[in-house]
């Protein structure tokens, strides 16, 4: 497979070496080499998983360890730097050792909703609902990128494996929920990563109206759906706001005695009475649990309410139990699909038919009975440049009904 993305002529812009004077002016050392020297010294003293590191269970304790090692190396190399330079050096090393490197700064910016990475040279971000904006290179090389992404994946309860080149999971980064999608060679020419970041505050129907996500009329009708007995599907293309709307709808649903949510990435904001079941990836010798496995586990608990994020066309067998079980729970689905009523109805009908070959239209009718209402989301009117508008344009919600 070849990469058809042209190399940027300024791919190394932002990687220009910066130097400090070492050994009382007898030689120069680059800051990158100095960071590597301090990191090597840290691992020499503490290893990667020593009792000292495990006992340093707070950021301040770990930062103190990094500072002590940095001061030692600076003294040995006879390097004199300002307090601000020392603080920046220690902060960068701490991020590389215990955080997510350059991504830490991006995670702190609450206006960033997407981080897209294509190899070590290409990183871009989306502010609000705007278009992606290119950044300077955030990683030194492919190995640096792999270390940072590997740490994210580990913190999400998974691991980078050669036998799993496509990985979709999620985690909390600080106070924000994040979905992490990774594609590695041979399925992609380089490591490709998409990170979706959700706001700290849980969305509500009112807040979505205030932000311009949906109209007041759409929110009022969605509220009526929430308090009804009907199942509902939220359909839309990737990054159109399905999970955001699903979280807001979940907060509007009447509390159920047994409310479960089956998720791929754990992106939803859910009240404490919801129980989460997430896709589990194989780690070491421990087997994983697929989306379909978790649906079966959820149904075995006989819930009153079941929320699913998200149903996909390439996994039709996973939905068969949802349509064939007797006395089904109320169901709320998130589904990838185009926001066109006829095409969506056709796609959902085909999904039901493929879920259990030989049952004719039985499961199609079951789908319409159990999920008679559909909310569709679509990104429209997005600003052509984020430099003109960091917030982009609103993402309205349209409502339709399958009959």
C-alpha positions as CSV (number, residue, x, y, z in Angstrom):
1,X,0.0,0.0,0.0
2,X,1.4,3.4,-0.9
3,X,0.7,6.7,0.8
4,X,-0.9,9.1,-1.7
5,X,-0.7,12.0,0.8
6,X,2.1,14.3,-0.4
7,X,5.0,15.1,1.9
8,X,4.8,18.6,3.2
9,X,7.8,20.6,2.1
10,X,7.9,22.1,5.6
11,X,7.4,18.8,7.4
12,X,10.4,19.5,9.7
13,X,9.3,23.0,10.5
14,X,9.0,23.2,14.2
15,X,11.7,20.5,14.7
16,X,14.6,22.9,14.3
17,X,17.2,22.0,17.0
18,X,17.7,24.3,20.0
19,X,21.0,24.2,21.7
20,X,22.3,25.0,25.2
21,X,25.9,25.4,26.3
22,X,27.4,22.5,28.2
23,X,30.6,21.7,30.1
24,X,31.3,25.4,30.8
25,X,31.2,26.4,27.2
26,X,33.4,23.6,25.8
27,X,30.6,22.1,23.8
28,X,27.0,22.5,22.7
29,X,24.1,20.1,23.4
30,X,20.7,20.2,21.8
31,X,17.6,20.4,24.0
32,X,16.3,17.2,22.4
33,X,19.6,15.4,23.4
34,X,19.4,16.9,26.9
35,X,15.8,15.6,27.3
36,X,16.9,12.2,26.2
37,X,19.9,12.2,28.5
38,X,17.6,13.1,31.5
39,X,15.0,10.5,30.5
40,X,17.8,7.8,30.3
41,X,19.1,8.8,33.7
42,X,15.6,8.6,35.1
43,X,15.1,5.0,33.8
44,X,18.6,4.1,35.0
45,X,17.7,5.2,38.6
46,X,14.1,4.1,38.8
47,X,13.4,1.7,35.9
48,X,10.0,1.7,34.2
49,X,8.0,0.1,37.1
50,X,9.9,0.2,40.3
51,X,8.6,0.4,43.9
52,X,9.6,4.1,44.0
53,X,7.5,4.9,40.9
54,X,4.5,3.0,42.3
55,X,4.8,4.9,45.6
56,X,4.9,8.2,43.7
57,X,1.2,8.1,43.3
58,X,0.5,11.8,42.7
59,X,1.7,14.2,39.9
60,X,3.6,16.3,42.5
61,X,5.6,13.3,43.8
62,X,6.5,12.2,40.2
63,X,7.3,15.8,39.2
64,X,9.7,16.0,42.1
65,X,11.5,12.8,41.0
66,X,11.9,14.2,37.5
67,X,13.1,17.6,38.8
68,X,15.8,15.9,41.0
69,X,17.1,13.8,38.1
70,X,17.0,16.9,35.8
71,X,19.0,18.9,38.3
72,X,21.6,16.1,38.6
73,X,22.1,15.9,34.9
74,X,22.3,19.7,34.5
75,X,25.0,19.7,37.2
76,X,27.0,16.9,35.7
77,X,26.9,18.4,32.3
78,X,27.6,21.9,33.7
79,X,24.6,23.4,31.9
80,X,23.2,26.7,33.1
81,X,19.7,27.6,32.0
82,X,17.1,30.1,33.3
83,X,14.3,29.1,35.7
84,X,11.8,29.3,32.9
85,X,13.8,27.1,30.7
86,X,14.3,24.6,33.5
87,X,10.5,24.6,34.2
88,X,9.8,24.0,30.5
89,X,12.4,21.2,30.3
90,X,11.1,19.4,33.3
91,X,7.4,19.8,32.2
92,X,8.3,18.3,28.8
93,X,10.1,15.4,30.2
94,X,7.3,14.7,32.7
95,X,4.8,14.6,29.9
96,X,7.0,12.2,28.0
97,X,7.5,9.9,31.0
98,X,4.1,10.0,32.6
99,X,1.7,11.8,30.3
100,X,1.0,12.0,26.6
101,X,3.8,14.2,25.4
102,X,2.7,17.1,23.2
103,X,-0.9,15.9,23.3
104,X,-1.2,17.0,26.9
105,X,-1.3,20.7,25.9
106,X,-4.0,19.9,23.2
107,X,-6.1,17.9,25.8
108,X,-6.1,21.0,28.0
109,X,-7.7,23.2,25.3
110,X,-11.4,22.6,25.8
111,X,-12.2,24.2,22.4
112,X,-10.5,21.3,20.7
113,X,-13.0,18.5,19.8
114,X,-10.9,16.4,17.4
115,X,-7.2,15.6,17.2
116,X,-6.2,13.9,13.9
117,X,-2.7,12.3,13.5
118,X,-1.3,10.8,10.3
119,X,2.2,9.7,11.0
120,X,4.7,11.7,13.0
121,X,4.6,14.6,10.5
122,X,0.9,15.4,10.3
123,X,-1.2,16.5,13.2
124,X,-4.4,18.6,12.9
125,X,-7.1,19.7,15.3
126,X,-10.7,20.7,15.0
127,X,-12.0,23.6,17.1
128,X,-15.7,23.2,17.9
129,X,-17.5,22.2,14.7
130,X,-15.0,23.8,12.3
131,X,-12.7,22.2,9.8
132,X,-9.4,20.6,10.7
133,X,-6.4,23.0,11.2
134,X,-2.9,21.8,10.6
135,X,-0.3,22.1,13.4
136,X,3.4,21.9,13.4
137,X,4.9,18.4,13.9
138,X,4.1,17.2,17.4
139,X,6.3,14.1,17.4
140,X,10.0,13.6,16.9
141,X,9.6,10.5,14.9
142,X,7.5,7.4,14.4
143,X,8.9,5.7,17.5
144,X,8.0,8.8,19.6
145,X,4.4,8.7,18.2
146,X,4.1,5.0,18.9
147,X,5.2,5.5,22.6
148,X,2.6,8.3,23.2
149,X,-0.2,6.4,21.5
150,X,0.8,3.2,23.2
151,X,0.4,4.9,26.6
152,X,-3.0,6.2,25.6
153,X,-4.1,2.7,24.6
154,X,-2.8,1.2,27.8
155,X,-4.7,3.7,29.9
156,X,-7.8,2.8,27.9
157,X,-7.4,-0.8,29.0
158,X,-6.0,-2.2,25.7
159,X,-2.6,-2.5,24.1
160,X,-1.0,-2.0,20.7
161,X,-0.6,-5.4,19.0
162,X,0.6,-6.4,15.6
163,X,-2.3,-8.8,15.3
164,X,-4.8,-5.9,16.0
165,X,-3.9,-3.2,13.5
166,X,-7.3,-1.5,13.9
167,X,-8.3,-0.5,17.4
168,X,-11.2,1.6,18.7
169,X,-11.5,2.3,22.4
170,X,-11.9,5.2,24.8
171,X,-10.7,6.6,28.1
172,X,-10.9,9.7,30.4
173,X,-8.2,12.3,29.8
174,X,-8.5,14.5,32.8
175,X,-12.1,15.4,33.1
176,X,-12.9,14.8,29.5
177,X,-14.1,11.6,27.8
178,X,-12.1,10.7,24.7
179,X,-12.7,8.2,21.9
180,X,-9.5,6.8,20.4
181,X,-9.3,5.2,17.0
182,X,-6.0,3.8,15.8
183,X,-5.1,2.2,12.4
184,X,-1.6,0.9,11.9
185,X,0.3,-0.8,9.1
186,X,-0.4,-2.8,7.0
187,X,-3.9,-1.3,7.0
188,X,-2.5,2.2,6.7
189,X,0.9,3.4,5.4
190,X,1.7,5.1,8.7
191,X,0.1,5.1,12.2
192,X,-3.2,7.0,11.8
193,X,-5.0,8.2,14.9
194,X,-8.3,10.1,15.5
195,X,-9.1,11.3,19.0
196,X,-12.6,12.7,19.7
197,X,-12.9,14.8,22.8
198,X,-16.1,15.6,24.6
199,X,-16.9,18.5,26.9
200,X,-16.4,18.3,30.6
201,X,-20.1,19.1,31.3
202,X,-22.7,16.6,30.3
203,X,-24.9,17.9,27.5
204,X,-28.6,18.4,28.0
205,X,-31.4,19.2,25.5
206,X,-31.4,22.8,26.8
207,X,-27.7,23.2,26.5
208,X,-27.8,21.8,22.9
209,X,-30.4,24.5,22.0
210,X,-28.3,27.2,23.6
211,X,-25.2,26.1,21.7
212,X,-27.1,26.0,18.3
213,X,-26.8,22.2,18.0
214,X,-30.5,21.9,17.6
215,X,-33.6,24.0,17.4
216,X,-36.0,24.5,20.4
217,X,-38.7,22.7,18.4
218,X,-36.5,19.7,17.9
219,X,-35.5,19.7,21.6
220,X,-39.2,19.8,22.6
221,X,-40.1,16.9,20.4
222,X,-37.1,14.9,21.6
223,X,-38.2,15.5,25.2
224,X,-41.6,14.1,24.3
225,X,-39.9,11.0,22.8
226,X,-37.8,10.7,25.9
227,X,-40.8,10.4,28.2
228,X,-42.8,8.2,25.9
229,X,-42.6,4.4,25.8
230,X,-41.1,4.2,22.3
231,X,-37.6,3.1,21.2
232,X,-35.6,5.5,19.1
233,X,-32.6,5.4,16.8
234,X,-30.2,8.3,16.4
235,X,-28.6,8.1,13.0
236,X,-25.9,10.2,11.3
237,X,-22.4,10.1,9.8
238,X,-19.2,10.1,11.9
239,X,-18.7,13.3,13.9
240,X,-22.2,14.6,13.2
241,X,-23.1,14.7,16.9
242,X,-24.8,11.3,17.4
243,X,-23.1,10.6,20.8
244,X,-23.7,14.1,22.0
245,X,-27.4,13.8,21.3
246,X,-27.5,10.3,22.7
247,X,-26.0,11.6,26.0
248,X,-28.5,14.4,26.2
249,X,-31.4,12.0,25.4
250,X,-30.1,9.6,28.1
251,X,-30.3,12.4,30.7
252,X,-33.9,13.1,29.7
253,X,-35.1,9.5,29.8
254,X,-37.1,8.6,33.0
255,X,-34.9,6.6,35.4
256,X,-35.2,2.8,35.0
257,X,-34.6,0.2,37.6
258,X,-32.1,-1.6,35.3
259,X,-30.6,0.8,32.8
260,X,-27.6,-0.5,30.8
261,X,-25.4,1.0,28.1
262,X,-23.3,-0.9,25.7
263,X,-20.5,1.2,24.2
264,X,-17.5,1.0,21.9
265,X,-15.5,3.9,23.4
266,X,-17.2,4.9,26.6
267,X,-17.9,8.4,25.2
268,X,-21.3,9.0,26.7
269,X,-22.1,11.2,29.7
270,X,-24.4,8.9,31.8
271,X,-26.1,9.3,35.1
272,X,-24.8,7.1,37.9
273,X,-27.8,4.7,37.7
274,X,-26.6,3.5,34.2
275,X,-24.3,0.5,34.1
276,X,-21.7,0.5,31.3
277,X,-20.6,-2.5,29.3
278,X,-17.7,-1.6,26.9
279,X,-16.0,-3.5,24.2
280,X,-12.9,-5.2,25.7
281,X,-9.8,-5.7,23.6
282,X,-7.4,-8.7,24.1
283,X,-4.6,-7.8,26.5
284,X,-1.8,-10.4,26.8
285,X,-3.4,-13.8,27.2
286,X,-6.7,-12.4,28.3
287,X,-9.4,-12.6,25.6
288,X,-11.6,-9.6,24.7
289,X,-15.3,-9.1,24.4
290,X,-16.9,-7.8,21.2
291,X,-19.8,-5.4,20.8
292,X,-22.0,-8.4,20.1
293,X,-20.7,-10.2,23.2
294,X,-21.6,-7.2,25.4
295,X,-25.1,-6.9,23.9
296,X,-25.7,-10.6,24.8
297,X,-24.3,-9.9,28.3
298,X,-26.6,-6.9,28.7
299,X,-29.7,-8.8,27.6
300,X,-28.9,-11.6,30.1
301,X,-29.4,-9.1,32.9
302,X,-32.9,-8.3,31.7
303,X,-32.7,-4.6,31.6
304,X,-35.6,-2.2,31.4
305,X,-33.7,0.2,29.3
306,X,-30.8,-0.5,26.9
307,X,-28.7,2.1,25.1
308,X,-26.3,1.1,22.3
309,X,-23.5,3.3,20.9
310,X,-23.1,2.4,18.1
311,X,-24.7,-0.1,15.7
312,X,-22.8,-0.7,12.5
313,X,-23.7,-2.2,9.1
314,X,-20.7,-4.6,9.2
315,X,-21.8,-6.3,12.4
316,X,-25.4,-7.4,11.5
317,X,-25.3,-10.5,13.7
318,X,-24.9,-8.4,16.8
319,X,-28.4,-7.0,16.6
320,X,-30.3,-10.3,16.1
321,X,-30.9,-10.9,19.8
322,X,-32.2,-7.3,20.1
323,X,-34.9,-8.1,17.6
324,X,-35.7,-11.7,18.4
325,X,-35.8,-11.6,22.3
326,X,-39.3,-11.8,23.8
327,X,-40.4,-9.0,26.1
328,X,-37.5,-6.7,24.9
329,X,-36.3,-3.7,26.9
330,X,-36.9,-0.2,25.7
331,X,-34.0,0.4,23.3
332,X,-32.1,3.5,22.1
333,X,-29.7,3.0,19.3
334,X,-27.0,5.1,17.8
335,X,-26.4,4.1,14.1
336,X,-24.0,5.2,11.4
337,X,-26.0,6.3,8.4
338,X,-26.7,9.1,6.0
339,X,-29.4,11.5,7.2
340,X,-31.8,10.7,4.3
341,X,-35.2,9.1,5.3
342,X,-35.5,6.7,2.3
343,X,-31.9,5.6,2.3
344,X,-31.8,5.2,6.0
345,X,-35.0,3.2,6.1
346,X,-33.5,0.9,3.4
347,X,-30.2,0.6,5.2
348,X,-31.9,-0.3,8.6
349,X,-34.2,-2.8,6.9
350,X,-31.2,-4.5,5.2
351,X,-29.4,-4.6,8.5
352,X,-32.3,-6.4,10.1
353,X,-32.5,-8.9,7.2
354,X,-28.8,-9.7,7.4
355,X,-28.9,-10.2,11.1
356,X,-30.7,-13.6,10.8
357,X,-30.7,-15.1,7.4
358,X,-33.9,-17.1,6.6
359,X,-36.3,-15.2,8.8
360,X,-37.7,-13.1,6.0
361,X,-39.3,-9.8,7.0
362,X,-39.9,-10.9,10.6
363,X,-36.9,-9.0,12.1
364,X,-37.6,-6.0,9.9
365,X,-41.0,-5.7,11.4
366,X,-39.5,-6.3,14.8
367,X,-37.1,-3.4,14.1
368,X,-39.9,-1.0,13.2
369,X,-42.0,-2.1,16.2
370,X,-39.2,-1.7,18.7
371,X,-37.6,1.4,17.2
372,X,-40.3,3.3,15.5
373,X,-38.7,6.8,15.8
374,X,-35.5,8.1,14.3
375,X,-33.5,11.2,15.0
376,X,-31.0,12.2,12.4
377,X,-27.9,14.5,12.8
378,X,-26.0,16.2,10.0
379,X,-23.1,18.5,9.8
380,X,-24.1,21.4,7.5
381,X,-22.9,24.9,6.8
382,X,-19.5,24.4,8.4
383,X,-17.2,27.3,8.1
384,X,-14.5,26.8,5.4
385,X,-11.7,28.0,7.7
386,X,-11.3,27.8,11.4
387,X,-9.1,30.9,11.3
388,X,-12.2,32.8,10.5
389,X,-14.4,31.1,13.1
390,X,-13.0,28.8,15.8
391,X,-16.5,27.7,16.7
392,X,-17.7,26.9,13.2
393,X,-21.4,26.6,12.5
394,X,-24.2,24.8,14.5
395,X,-25.1,21.2,13.9
396,X,-28.9,21.1,13.6
397,X,-30.9,18.0,14.5
398,X,-33.6,16.8,12.1
399,X,-36.3,14.4,13.3
400,X,-38.1,11.8,11.1
401,X,-40.3,8.8,11.6
402,X,-40.1,5.4,10.0
403,X,-43.5,4.1,9.1
